[in-house]
Amino acid sequence: MVLLLFVDLDPELAALGSLGGFFVLRTGVPPRGPLPTLAQAYAAPQLDAQKEVYTDPITFRVRKIMQSLRAPERRIAVSIAQQGLAARLWSIALGAAALYGQVPDLDPELLRWDPDGSAPDDLWLSEVRALPVTAVDEVVRAGHLAPLAAVLHSRYRVSTGLLWGNAGSALAGAVRQLDRWARANGRPEVGDRARTIASVLFAHPDLSGTLDSRTLRRRSCCLYYRVPGGGLCGDCCFLRPPWPANGSAAGRS
C-alpha cells in the first residue's frame, strides 16, 4: 500500500511552484492592476478594436499568437491559444490534487488572465478555496474547457474534435511532468495519484478517444506543424507533416 503524503492547501499555493512553470498559480491582485476574469473572456462579444486586451481577451490573445508565430491561418493561433490555457488549467488542478490532496476552486469568476502575457499563460487566483480531489473534472473540463471550446468553435469554426484533442494532449502532458517530478523527488505517490485521477478524467466522453490508449499519441492534430519552422509535436497523430507547412490543403481533418 502506498502512503499518500499531503499538505494543506496553503493561501499562496506555494508548493505548486516546485512542479514547473505550467503548475504555478499566483494569488491575490496582479501588480499591474485588475485583469479580466476568464468568465469575462468566455462571455465577451467579439470585437475588432485594438483595446481587446480587456474588452475581448480571447480575440486579443488569438491575434497576439498569430502575429508572434507568423501563423498563416487564424485557426492555428486559435488552437495554440486554447491548448496553452488547457495545459495551464490541467496542470494547476492535477498538480494540486496530486500534491495537496485538494484542488483550488478555479471558478472562472475567481481566475484572472493576462491575454497579453507570455507563455505559460499568466493566471491569478483572487481567492483560494479548497475543493475535494473529485472536483477536478468539474473545475477544469466543465468549468473552463467546455465554455472555451464553445466560444472558439462558434467564432472561428475550429473543430471541437481538434479542441478536445488539445485538451487530452494537455492533460497527458501534465501527467508526464508530474510523473517526472515524482521520480526525481522520491515521491512516487504523487505520480500514482496523478495517473489515477487522469484515468477517471479520460473516461468522460469529451476526452475519451482523444489519445490512442496504447501509444498515448493523439488522434487529431493541433496544426502547430503549419507554423513556419514548427514541426510535429511529440504526441502528434502524424509521423511526418502530411503537406508542406504552407500547403493550402493541410490540416483539414
C-alpha positions as CSV (number, residue, x, y, z in Angstrom):
1,M,0.0,0.0,0.0
2,V,1.3,3.5,-0.9
3,L,1.1,6.1,1.8
4,L,-0.1,9.3,0.3
5,L,1.5,12.3,2.0
6,F,-0.5,15.6,1.7
7,V,-0.1,19.1,2.9
8,D,-2.8,21.7,3.4
9,L,-3.8,23.9,0.5
10,D,-1.9,27.0,1.6
11,P,-3.1,30.5,0.8
12,E,-0.3,31.1,-1.7
13,L,-0.3,27.6,-3.3
14,A,3.5,27.8,-2.9
15,A,4.1,24.0,-3.2
16,L,2.9,24.1,-6.9
17,G,6.0,26.2,-7.8
18,S,8.3,23.3,-7.5
19,L,6.4,21.3,-10.2
20,G,7.3,23.7,-13.0
21,G,6.1,26.8,-14.8
22,F,2.8,25.4,-16.0
23,F,1.8,24.5,-12.5
24,V,2.4,27.9,-10.9
25,L,-0.7,29.8,-9.8
26,R,-0.3,33.2,-8.3
27,T,-2.8,34.6,-5.9
28,G,-4.1,38.0,-4.9
29,V,-4.2,41.1,-7.0
30,P,-1.8,41.3,-10.0
31,P,0.8,44.1,-9.6
32,R,-0.2,45.6,-12.9
33,G,-3.8,46.0,-11.7
34,P,-7.0,44.1,-12.2
35,L,-7.0,41.7,-15.2
36,P,-10.1,40.3,-16.9
37,T,-11.5,37.1,-15.4
38,L,-11.8,34.1,-17.6
39,A,-15.6,34.3,-17.1
40,Q,-15.4,37.7,-18.8
41,A,-13.3,36.2,-21.6
42,Y,-15.7,33.4,-22.3
43,A,-18.7,35.8,-22.3
44,A,-17.2,38.8,-24.1
45,P,-18.7,39.8,-27.5
46,Q,-16.2,39.6,-30.4
47,L,-14.7,42.9,-31.2
48,D,-12.3,44.3,-33.7
49,A,-10.9,47.2,-31.8
50,Q,-7.2,47.3,-30.7
51,K,-8.3,47.6,-27.0
52,E,-9.4,44.0,-26.9
53,V,-7.0,43.1,-24.1
54,Y,-9.7,43.9,-21.6
55,T,-12.9,44.0,-23.6
56,D,-12.3,40.9,-25.7
57,P,-9.4,38.9,-24.2
58,I,-9.8,35.9,-26.5
59,T,-9.6,37.8,-29.7
60,F,-6.6,39.7,-28.4
61,R,-4.8,36.5,-27.4
62,V,-5.5,34.9,-30.8
63,R,-4.3,37.9,-32.6
64,K,-1.1,38.1,-30.5
65,I,-0.2,34.5,-31.1
66,M,-0.9,34.7,-34.8
67,Q,1.4,37.7,-35.1
68,S,4.2,36.3,-32.9
69,L,4.3,32.9,-34.6
70,R,3.5,34.3,-38.1
71,A,0.8,31.7,-38.4
72,P,-0.6,31.5,-41.9
73,E,-4.2,30.8,-40.7
74,R,-6.1,32.2,-37.7
75,R,-7.3,28.7,-36.7
76,I,-3.7,27.7,-36.0
77,A,-3.4,30.6,-33.5
78,V,-6.8,29.6,-32.0
79,S,-5.6,26.0,-31.5
80,I,-2.4,27.1,-29.9
81,A,-4.1,29.6,-27.6
82,Q,-6.6,27.1,-26.4
83,Q,-4.0,24.4,-25.8
84,G,-1.9,26.8,-23.8
85,L,-4.8,27.6,-21.5
86,A,-5.8,23.9,-21.3
87,A,-2.3,23.0,-20.3
88,R,-2.2,25.6,-17.5
89,L,-5.6,24.7,-16.1
90,W,-5.0,20.9,-16.1
91,S,-1.5,21.4,-14.6
92,I,-2.7,23.5,-11.7
93,A,-5.7,21.3,-10.8
94,L,-4.0,18.0,-11.3
95,G,-0.8,19.2,-9.6
96,A,-2.7,20.4,-6.6
97,A,-4.8,17.2,-6.4
98,A,-1.7,15.0,-6.5
99,L,0.4,17.1,-4.2
100,Y,-2.1,18.6,-1.7
101,G,-4.9,16.1,-1.9
102,Q,-7.2,19.1,-2.6
103,V,-8.0,21.3,-5.6
104,P,-8.2,25.1,-5.5
105,D,-11.6,26.4,-6.8
106,L,-10.8,27.7,-10.2
107,D,-14.2,29.3,-10.8
108,P,-13.9,31.5,-13.9
109,E,-15.1,34.4,-11.8
110,L,-12.1,34.0,-9.5
111,L,-9.4,33.3,-12.1
112,R,-7.9,36.3,-13.8
113,W,-5.9,36.0,-17.0
114,D,-3.5,38.3,-18.8
115,P,-4.0,37.7,-22.5
116,D,-1.0,39.9,-23.3
117,G,1.4,37.8,-21.2
118,S,3.9,35.3,-22.5
119,A,3.7,31.5,-22.3
120,P,2.8,29.8,-20.0
121,D,-0.4,31.9,-19.7
122,D,-0.4,34.3,-16.8
123,L,-3.1,33.4,-14.3
124,W,-4.0,34.9,-11.0
125,L,-6.5,33.4,-8.4
126,S,-8.4,36.0,-6.5
127,E,-9.3,33.8,-3.5
128,V,-8.0,30.3,-2.5
129,R,-10.9,28.0,-1.7
130,A,-10.3,24.3,-1.3
131,L,-12.3,21.6,-3.1
132,P,-12.0,17.8,-2.9
133,V,-10.0,15.9,-5.5
134,T,-13.2,14.7,-7.1
135,A,-13.8,18.3,-8.3
136,V,-11.0,18.3,-10.9
137,D,-13.4,17.4,-13.8
138,E,-15.9,20.0,-12.7
139,V,-13.3,22.7,-12.1
140,V,-11.4,22.3,-15.4
141,R,-13.3,20.4,-18.1
142,A,-16.8,21.6,-17.3
143,G,-15.8,25.0,-15.7
144,H,-13.3,26.1,-18.4
145,L,-12.6,23.9,-21.3
146,A,-16.3,23.3,-22.3
147,P,-17.2,27.1,-22.5
148,L,-13.8,27.9,-24.1
149,A,-14.4,25.2,-26.8
150,A,-17.9,26.6,-27.4
151,V,-16.8,30.1,-27.9
152,L,-13.8,29.2,-30.1
153,H,-15.9,26.9,-32.3
154,S,-18.7,29.5,-32.6
155,R,-16.3,32.3,-33.5
156,Y,-13.7,30.6,-35.6
157,R,-15.3,27.4,-36.7
158,V,-12.4,25.4,-35.3
159,S,-13.3,21.7,-35.0
160,T,-14.4,20.7,-31.5
161,G,-12.6,17.4,-32.1
162,L,-9.3,19.3,-32.5
163,L,-10.0,21.4,-29.4
164,W,-10.8,18.3,-27.2
165,G,-7.8,16.6,-28.7
166,N,-5.7,19.6,-27.5
167,A,-7.3,19.2,-24.1
168,G,-6.5,15.5,-23.9
169,S,-2.9,16.1,-25.0
170,A,-2.5,18.8,-22.4
171,L,-3.8,16.5,-19.7
172,A,-1.4,13.7,-20.7
173,G,1.4,16.3,-20.7
174,A,0.6,17.3,-17.1
175,V,0.6,13.7,-16.0
176,R,4.0,13.1,-17.6
177,Q,5.5,16.2,-15.9
178,L,4.1,15.1,-12.5
179,D,5.5,11.6,-13.0
180,R,8.9,13.0,-13.8
181,W,8.8,15.3,-10.8
182,A,7.7,12.4,-8.6
183,R,10.5,10.1,-9.7
184,A,13.1,12.9,-9.4
185,N,12.0,13.8,-5.9
186,G,11.4,10.4,-4.4
187,R,7.6,11.0,-4.3
188,P,6.2,8.1,-6.3
189,E,2.7,8.5,-4.7
190,V,2.4,11.9,-6.5
191,G,2.8,10.3,-9.9
192,D,0.5,7.4,-9.0
193,R,-2.2,9.8,-7.8
194,A,-1.9,11.9,-11.0
195,R,-2.3,8.8,-13.2
196,T,-5.3,7.6,-11.2
197,I,-7.1,10.9,-11.4
198,A,-6.3,11.3,-15.1
199,S,-7.7,7.9,-15.9
200,V,-11.0,9.0,-14.5
201,L,-10.9,12.3,-16.4
202,F,-10.2,10.5,-19.7
203,A,-13.3,8.4,-19.2
204,H,-15.5,11.4,-19.9
205,P,-17.0,11.5,-23.5
206,D,-15.3,14.8,-24.2
207,L,-11.9,13.3,-23.6
208,S,-12.4,9.6,-24.3
209,G,-10.7,8.6,-27.5
210,T,-8.7,11.8,-27.9
211,L,-5.5,9.8,-27.4
212,D,-4.5,6.3,-28.5
213,S,-4.8,4.2,-25.4
214,R,-1.6,2.2,-26.2
215,T,0.8,4.9,-27.5
216,L,-0.9,8.0,-26.0
217,R,-0.5,9.7,-29.4
218,R,-3.3,12.0,-30.1
219,R,-5.9,11.2,-32.8
220,S,-6.2,14.8,-34.1
221,C,-3.6,17.5,-34.9
222,C,-3.1,20.8,-33.2
223,L,-1.9,22.3,-36.5
224,Y,1.4,23.5,-35.0
225,Y,3.3,22.0,-37.8
226,R,1.8,24.7,-40.1
227,V,3.7,27.4,-38.2
228,P,6.9,28.3,-40.0
229,G,9.6,26.1,-38.5
230,G,7.0,24.5,-36.2
231,G,7.5,20.8,-36.9
232,L,5.5,18.0,-35.2
233,C,4.6,17.7,-31.5
234,G,5.9,14.6,-29.7
235,D,2.4,13.1,-29.5
236,C,1.2,14.2,-33.0
237,C,-1.1,11.8,-34.9
238,F,1.2,12.3,-37.9
239,L,4.7,10.7,-38.2
240,R,5.6,13.3,-40.8
241,P,3.9,16.6,-41.9
242,P,1.2,15.5,-44.4
243,W,1.7,18.6,-46.5
244,P,4.2,21.4,-46.8
245,A,3.7,24.0,-44.0
246,N,2.3,26.5,-46.5
247,G,0.1,24.0,-48.4
248,S,-3.4,25.1,-48.9
249,A,-4.9,21.6,-48.1
250,A,-3.0,21.0,-44.9
251,G,-4.7,20.3,-41.6
252,R,-8.3,20.0,-43.0
253,S,-9.2,17.0,-40.8
